[in-house]
Amino acid sequence: PMKITRLTTFIVPPRWCFLKIETDEGITGWGEPVLEGRAHTVAAAVDELADYLIGKDPRHIEDHWTVLYRGGFYRGGGVHMSALAGIDQALWDIKGKALGVPVSELLGGNVRSHIKVYSWIGGDRPSETAAAAQAAVARGFTAVKMNGTEEVQYVDSYDKVERCLQNVAAVREAVGPNVGIGVDFHGRVHRPMAKVLVKELEPYKLMFIEEPVLSEHEEALKEIARISSTPIALGERLYSRWDFKRVLQGGYADIIQPDPSHAGGITETRKIASMAEAYDVALALHCPLGPIALAANLQLDAVCYNAFIQEQSLGIHYNQANDLMDYVSNPGVFAYQDGMVAIPTGPGLGIEVNEDYVRERAQQGHRWRNPVWRHRDGSFAEW
């Protein structure tokens, strides 16, 4: 049988971590194990998990996943699941390449050939968002997502609400009634103000409101879901079936957004998507990451019936040093047209990683960190 011989991680700009898994048959797989702002920690976790994998047959993906998850006495959470995610993606890449088929073929075959994508238009301080929205629509996007607010105190003054509404109104006016607008509260807003904002945003007929409050505030989410006719999306900070179980049972999410580089990879995210389908909940995979992560997302979009839109970070404001296409030898694989992207059809994840360039940029590396915001009274503000 084929054997895994080596796992190598590369910390590359702007804020990503890539993983290469090698085998004794010369087939290599790539994954993207990263938790933004904790890239080196995740790389260390991959190194720890590697001890088990060396010498094993890479094709036993389900068993490897089970051991790497359950074989740790302490399990779950962002670091562990992101490390496992990148390993899982690379194992699927190897299996697809060994058999000469895309990963989606191994997961039962495609239910779609393309998926709608949306473009981020607002940076951390939403301004000039209307112009950015128009530019995105001009480039063919039929959906956009923006940050809703800047810092918001537990209970804040109405001018913060007003600024959010003006911003959203400007975007709606700029793009017309039929372009989808997602408004991301980013977990910045606490329950008292989230109730106000959700109600005030109703007239703008949004595609969804994302993370109106942090996902740990289950009771607040239930209340917000009751008063909102706008679909509620969440899940980028949930990492497993067991995390999503409460959300789906609680009935307060209309759209879930697991990240296949954080939520245990392709194996786990597929299971989460199936659970959501049983609850009639839509899937919009989270992916503000690099090209390997996007390729893994698209293989899942190909097979998950409830997937309706895909986040992608081409040209996103974080990507200053490098962008997605820099790291692939076949950039045409992400074929955007009419606000949609084609599912890659090449073997494995369907991308060819430019390893020479990855190694060159890994010399540079990165130490990307979340910004730290403070309220006017000096206390920490959620970013």
Salt bridges, closest charged atoms under 4 A:
GLU22 OE2 - ARG6 NH1 3.73
GLU36 OE1 - HIS262 NE2 2.86
ASP57 OD1 - ARG59 NE 3.06
ASP57 OD2 - HIS60 NE2 3.86
GLU62 OE2 - LYS271 NZ 2.46
ASP93 OD2 - LYS97 NZ 3.04
ASP124 OD1 - ARG188 NH2 3.58
ASP124 OD1 - HIS317 NE2 3.99
GLU150 OE1 - ARG125 NH1 3.13
GLU151 OE2 - ARG125 NH1 3.19
ASP156 OD2 - LYS160 NZ 3.09
ASP159 OD2 - ARG163 NH2 3.71
GLU210 OE1 - LYS145 NZ 2.61
GLU211 OE1 - ARG237 NH2 2.99
GLU218 OE1 - ARG246 NH1 3.41
GLU223 OE1 - ARG191 NH2 2.53
GLU223 OE2 - LYS195 NZ 3.00
GLU236 OE1 - HIS286 NE2 3.42
ASP259 OD2 - HIS262 NE2 3.49
ASP259 OD2 - HIS286 ND1 2.69
GLU268 OE1 - ARG241 NE 2.86
GLU311 OE2 - LYS145 NZ 3.70
GLU311 OE1 - HIS286 NE2 3.94
GLU355 OE2 - LYS20 NZ 2.95
GLU355 OE2 - ARG359 NE 2.89
